[in-house]
Amino acid sequence: MNVSERAVIVGAYESPRRDAPNVHPFAIQVECIRAALAQAGLTLGDVDGLCVASGDWAEGGGVNSVTEMAEYLGIEPRWFDSTDVGGCSYLVHAAHAAVAIAAGLADVVVISYAASPRWWPLKTPSFDPFVLPAGPGQFELPFAPTLISTYAMYAQRHMHLYGTTAEQLAQVAVTFRQHAAENPHAFLGGKSITVDDVLNSSMIASPLHRLDCCVVTDGGGAIVMTSRERAFDCRTRPVFVSGFGMATQRTQISQISRELITPAARTGPRAFEMAGLSPCDVDVAQLYDAFTITPMLALEDLGFCPRGESGRFVADGHLSIGGSVPCNTDGGGLASNHPGKRGLLALIEGVRQLRGEGPGVQVEDAEVALIHGLGGTFCAAATVILTV
């Protein structure tokens, strides 16, 4: 069964909330779902598919989050998915939903996410949540790894192998802050920064400074997917899910590839092959950016630049508007919002760019958008290619 372009996105809404004290994440999800459905001219009564993964801290749910949200919405979906592999989960959901719609298992699928880490009463884990005291994690736990320290190891290794500099890492943050300056909802919008600003900010885990790290915000979003045929009756311009790929790799940091090959090296080619496109066809990209090293590795593995060249690629301005791969046009996780699993919010910005509705900078006449997310410390990844 060829699912390419059989499913389309007809609604996409991101909450403008960045600081929502005492607002439960489920309430934010409902706001976003209703708004995304209204865009498409649909209602909750049309929804027969639901994708939710809200079991982490500050997301408000548990292991049965998809049934909790269905109950909260007052619907009984005939198809659902609660796959949770971290930040890229919602790109995986979009791929699964495309298959379900093509197979006739669902007609209108809602994918939603929200979290409220800025006020959530349960504390953030102080350790890497992927290192558990049983199984393989028991051998790493004595070294007390944190999530940011594992990303810092990737950055240190990239510097060692390829001569990447702290200035090149900082340029990622500078570029995305430039984009956020035009986004009225961006958490750090309205003020640009320089490379020196990044390098002079507090060191968190060498070589990553505070401004090399994502913001912490409340927020969420939702998208609505349906069949190509039904999309003709919807209000909005349909955005086609033309290709996707997903992959897992490893969980423990001790098992990383010495060459820093991430799952994107497999998800990208799969997505491009399905879409019948290549990296040179991409007009705009939304790349997961929990830390500045994150999109740099994605650029290499997705084929936008040779391995080890992402530092120079970024420094040469390729991620800016007018560059070869305008990236994270809303400011991304480094400047706009990052409530936790940001993959869905990156997907929403990809949709907005293809509709010409970017809240920040807008790539003119964009027809192909690539969205890439990851889960954990490059433990899993998913890539989605959208077209109009």
URKA-V169330 format. One record per backbone hydrogen bond with DSSP energy under -1.0 kcal/mol. CO is the residue of the C=O (numbers start at 1). NH is the residue of the N-H. E is the energy in kcal/mol with one decimal. If there is no record, write none. Layout:
[[CO NH E] [CO NH E]]
//
This chain:
[[3 6 -2.3] [6 228 -1.9] [7 241 -2.0] [8 226 -2.3] [9 239 -1.9] [11 224 -2.6] [13 222 -2.4] [18 218 -2.4] [20 23 -1.9] [24 28 -1.5] [25 29 -2.4] [26 30 -2.3] [27 31 -2.0] [28 32 -2.3] [29 33 -3.0] [30 34 -2.6] [31 35 -1.9] [32 36 -2.6] [33 37 -2.5] [34 38 -2.3] [35 39 -1.9] [36 40 -1.3] [37 42 -2.8] [40 235 -1.1] [43 46 -1.8] [44 47 -1.1] [48 78 -1.3] [48 79 -1.4] [49 110 -2.4] [50 81 -1.8] [51 112 -2.0] [54 61 -1.3] [56 59 -1.7] [58 116 -2.8] [62 65 -1.5] [64 68 -2.3] [65 69 -2.6] [66 70 -1.9] [67 71 -2.2] [68 72 -2.3] [69 73 -2.3] [70 74 -1.4] [70 75 -2.4] [79 50 -1.6] [81 52 -1.6] [86 89 -2.3] [87 343 -1.4] [88 91 -1.2] [88 92 -1.8] [89 93 -2.3] [90 94 -1.6] [91 95 -1.9] [92 96 -2.8] [93 97 -3.2] [94 98 -2.1] [95 99 -1.8] [96 100 -2.5] [97 101 -2.8] [98 102 -2.2] [99 103 -1.9] [100 105 -2.6] [101 104 -1.1] [108 48 -2.0] [108 49 -1.5] [109 225 -2.9] [110 51 -2.4] [111 223 -2.2] [113 221 -2.5] [115 219 -1.7] [116 119 -1.1] [116 120 -1.7] [128 131 -2.1] [135 138 -1.8] [136 139 -1.6] [137 140 -1.5] [137 141 -2.3] [140 143 -1.9] [141 144 -2.2] [145 128 -2.3] [146 150 -1.6] [147 151 -1.5] [148 152 -2.4] [149 153 -1.6] [150 154 -1.4] [151 155 -2.1] [152 156 -2.9] [153 157 -2.6] [154 158 -2.4] [155 159 -2.2] [156 160 -2.3] [157 161 -2.7] [158 162 -2.5] [159 163 -1.8] [165 169 -1.8] [166 170 -2.4] [167 171 -1.5] [169 172 -1.0] [170 174 -2.2] [171 175 -2.5] [172 176 -2.2] [173 177 -2.0] [174 178 -1.7] [175 179 -1.6] [176 180 -2.2] [177 181 -1.5] [179 182 -1.3] [180 183 -1.8] [183 186 -1.4] [186 189 -1.4] [194 198 -1.7] [195 199 -2.4] [196 200 -2.1] [198 201 -1.0] [202 210 -2.6] [205 208 -3.1] [208 204 -2.3] [208 205 -1.9] [209 212 -1.6] [210 213 -1.5] [212 292 -1.7] [219 115 -2.3] [220 15 -2.7] [221 113 -2.3] [222 13 -2.7] [223 111 -2.3] [224 10 -2.5] [224 11 -1.2] [225 109 -2.8] [226 8 -2.8] [227 231 -1.8] [229 232 -1.0] [230 233 -2.0] [231 234 -1.6] [239 9 -3.0] [240 242 -1.2] [240 387 -1.9] [241 5 -1.9] [243 385 -3.0] [245 383 -2.7] [247 381 -2.4] [252 255 -1.7] [253 256 -1.4] [257 260 -1.9] [262 265 -2.1] [263 266 -2.0] [263 267 -2.3] [264 268 -2.2] [266 270 -1.5] [267 271 -2.3] [268 272 -2.8] [269 273 -2.5] [270 274 -2.1] [271 275 -2.1] [272 276 -1.3] [272 277 -2.2] [278 281 -2.2] [279 282 -1.4] [284 370 -2.1] [285 328 -1.9] [286 372 -2.7] [290 214 -2.2] [291 294 -1.3] [293 297 -2.0] [294 298 -1.6] [295 299 -2.4] [296 300 -1.3] [297 301 -2.4] [298 302 -2.6] [299 304 -2.1] [299 305 -1.1] [306 309 -2.1] [309 313 -2.4] [310 314 -2.6] [311 315 -2.2] [312 316 -1.8] [313 318 -1.5] [314 317 -2.0] [317 320 -1.1] [318 325 -2.6] [319 327 -2.4] [320 323 -2.7] [326 285 -2.9] [328 331 -1.7] [329 361 -1.3] [331 335 -1.1] [332 336 -2.7] [332 337 -1.3] [333 215 -2.4] [335 188 -2.8] [336 187 -2.1] [338 217 -1.0] [340 342 -1.1] [342 346 -1.9] [343 347 -1.9] [344 348 -2.3] [345 349 -1.9] [346 350 -1.9] [347 351 -2.0] [348 352 -2.5] [349 353 -2.2] [350 354 -1.7] [351 355 -1.5] [352 357 -3.4] [363 366 -1.1] [367 388 -1.4] [368 283 -2.0] [368 284 -1.4] [369 386 -2.9] [370 286 -2.7] [371 384 -2.8] [372 288 -1.9] [373 382 -2.2] [375 379 -2.0] [375 380 -1.4] [376 378 -1.1] [379 249 -2.8] [380 375 -2.6] [381 247 -2.2] [382 373 -2.6] [383 245 -2.1] [384 371 -2.9] [385 242 -1.7] [385 243 -1.3] [386 369 -2.6] [387 240 -2.7]]
//
